[in-house]
Amino acid sequence: MNQLKVSPQTWQKLKSFANHLNLSVTQLPEKIIQGELAIIDAEELGDLIDVQDTINAENDPENQQPIEWEVIKQVLNL
């Protein structure tokens, strides 16, 4: 068995994070390796959420009628 050394503070954070996911600390890397858990950069996650919001908005029946740019400028007082 290999060992990984981490500081006590890091260990506590790992335990807290694993507990939040209802996992043990040893299960955390196992789930990542098995592809059942992913770590995503916060900025990338924000971009993915924006894409999903755009898809949802485009699929919303209320958004099927385009709005003219001049109308939008008037509403926004531009």
C-alpha positions in Angstrom: 0.0 0.0 0.0 1.3 3.5 -0.9 0.9 6.4 1.5 0.2 10.0 0.9 1.3 12.6 3.5 -0.7 15.7 4.0 -0.8 18.3 6.7 -3.3 18.0 9.5 -5.3 21.0 8.1 -5.5 19.4 4.7 -6.6 16.1 6.2 -9.4 17.8 8.1 -10.5 19.6 4.9 -10.4 16.3 3.0 -12.4 14.6 5.7 -15.0 17.4 5.7 -15.3 17.3 1.9 -15.6 13.5 1.8 -18.2 13.6 4.5 -20.2 16.2 2.6 -20.3 13.7 -0.3 -21.1 10.8 2.1 -17.8 9.2 1.2 -14.7 8.2 3.2 -11.4 10.0 2.4 -10.1 6.8 0.7 -13.3 6.7 -1.5 -12.7 10.2 -2.8 -9.7 9.4 -5.1 -11.3 6.0 -6.0 -14.4 7.7 -7.3 -12.3 10.2 -9.3 -10.2 7.4 -10.8 -13.4 5.4 -11.7 -14.9 8.5 -13.4 -17.7 8.7 -10.9 -16.6 12.0 -9.5 -15.0 15.0 -11.3 -13.1 18.0 -10.1 -14.0 21.0 -12.3 -12.3 24.4 -12.3 -14.8 27.1 -10.9 -14.5 29.2 -14.0 -15.2 26.2 -16.3 -18.2 25.3 -14.1 -19.5 28.8 -14.5 -19.2 28.6 -18.3 -21.0 25.2 -18.3 -23.8 26.6 -16.2 -24.1 29.6 -18.7 -24.3 27.2 -21.6 -27.0 25.1 -19.9 -29.0 28.3 -19.0 -28.7 29.4 -22.7 -30.0 26.0 -23.9 -32.9 26.1 -21.4 -33.8 29.7 -22.4 -33.7 28.7 -26.1 -36.0 25.7 -25.5 -38.5 27.7 -23.4 -41.7 28.2 -25.5 -42.0 31.8 -24.3 -38.7 32.6 -25.9 -39.5 31.5 -29.4 -40.6 35.0 -30.6 -37.5 37.1 -31.3 -37.3 40.6 -29.8 -36.0 43.4 -32.0 -32.8 45.1 -30.9 -34.5 48.5 -31.0 -37.1 47.3 -28.5 -34.4 46.0 -26.1 -32.6 49.4 -26.3 -35.8 51.3 -25.4 -36.5 49.0 -22.5 -32.9 49.5 -21.2 -32.9 53.2 -22.0 -29.9 52.9 -24.3 
